[in-house]
Amino acid sequence: MGNKEHLIEQHIREYESRMKHIDELYQRAHAAAGQLDETHDAHSELRDMKTQRSQLQQKADEIKSMTVENWREDTVRNSGPMAIWDILAQKLEDFVERHE
């Protein structure tokens, strides 16, 4: 495996780690929201975050299937999903703090 392939694998592992963290936070947020009335705004907020999570998963799946050349081009065009993961994780953490 070349250096570029190793770098891609490293990024993929990092994406998977971040996704696992988001999933754990989402489970806690979902459990906390379970205590609330179904009409509470928290349920709408959780649905939005679930949609964002799905979009991140799609991006991670795209990245996994890219060739080295396509990965490099995508990285130049986009900063990648890292910032979005951080924002979503922060939203979930805030949600858990408010509702647990």
C-alpha positions as CSV (number, residue, x, y, z in Angstrom):
1,M,0.0,0.0,0.0
2,G,1.4,3.3,-1.0
3,N,1.6,6.4,1.1
4,K,-1.5,8.0,-0.5
5,E,-3.5,4.8,-0.1
6,H,-2.4,4.7,3.6
7,L,-3.5,8.3,4.0
8,I,-6.9,7.6,2.6
9,E,-7.3,4.6,4.9
10,Q,-6.4,6.8,7.8
11,H,-9.0,9.3,6.8
12,I,-11.6,6.6,6.4
13,R,-10.8,5.2,9.9
14,E,-11.2,8.8,11.3
15,Y,-14.5,9.2,9.5
16,E,-15.7,5.9,10.9
17,S,-14.6,6.9,14.4
18,R,-16.4,10.2,14.2
19,M,-19.6,8.5,12.8
20,K,-19.5,6.1,15.8
21,H,-19.2,9.0,18.2
22,I,-22.2,10.8,16.5
23,D,-24.2,7.6,16.7
24,E,-23.5,7.2,20.4
25,L,-24.5,10.9,21.0
26,Y,-27.6,10.4,18.9
27,Q,-28.7,7.4,21.0
28,R,-28.3,9.4,24.1
29,A,-30.2,12.3,22.6
30,H,-33.0,10.0,21.4
31,A,-33.3,8.4,24.9
32,A,-33.5,11.9,26.4
33,A,-36.1,12.9,23.9
34,G,-38.1,9.8,24.7
35,Q,-39.1,11.5,28.0
36,L,-40.7,14.4,26.2
37,D,-44.1,14.9,24.6
38,E,-44.1,13.9,20.9
39,T,-45.1,17.5,20.0
40,H,-42.0,18.9,21.7
41,D,-39.6,20.8,19.4
42,A,-36.9,18.5,20.5
43,H,-38.3,15.7,18.3
44,S,-38.1,18.0,15.2
45,E,-34.6,18.9,16.1
46,L,-33.6,15.3,16.4
47,R,-35.2,14.5,13.0
48,D,-33.1,17.2,11.4
49,M,-29.9,15.9,13.1
50,K,-30.8,12.4,11.9
51,T,-31.0,13.7,8.3
52,Q,-27.6,15.4,8.7
53,R,-26.2,12.1,10.0
54,S,-27.5,10.3,7.0
55,Q,-25.9,12.8,4.7
56,L,-22.6,12.4,6.5
57,Q,-22.9,8.6,6.1
58,Q,-23.5,9.0,2.4
59,K,-20.4,11.2,2.1
60,A,-18.3,8.7,4.0
61,D,-19.5,5.9,1.8
62,E,-18.6,7.9,-1.3
63,I,-15.1,8.6,0.1
64,K,-14.6,4.9,0.8
65,S,-15.3,4.0,-2.9
66,M,-13.1,6.7,-4.4
67,T,-9.9,6.1,-6.3
68,V,-6.8,7.9,-5.1
69,E,-7.1,10.4,-7.9
70,N,-10.8,11.1,-7.2
71,W,-10.1,11.4,-3.5
72,R,-7.4,14.0,-4.0
73,E,-9.7,16.0,-6.3
74,D,-12.6,15.8,-3.9
75,T,-10.3,16.9,-1.0
76,V,-9.1,20.0,-3.0
77,R,-12.7,21.0,-3.9
78,N,-14.2,20.3,-0.5
79,S,-12.8,20.5,2.9
80,G,-14.5,17.2,3.5
81,P,-17.1,16.3,6.0
82,M,-14.9,16.9,9.1
83,A,-16.4,20.4,9.9
84,I,-19.9,19.1,9.5
85,W,-19.2,16.2,11.8
86,D,-17.9,18.5,14.4
87,I,-20.9,20.8,14.1
88,L,-23.4,17.9,14.3
89,A,-21.5,16.4,17.3
90,Q,-21.7,19.7,19.1
91,K,-25.4,20.0,18.4
92,L,-26.0,16.5,19.7
93,E,-23.9,17.2,22.8
94,D,-25.9,20.5,23.5
95,F,-29.1,18.6,23.0
96,V,-28.1,15.9,25.5
97,E,-27.1,18.5,28.0
98,R,-30.4,20.3,27.7
99,H,-32.6,17.2,27.9
100,E,-30.9,14.6,30.1
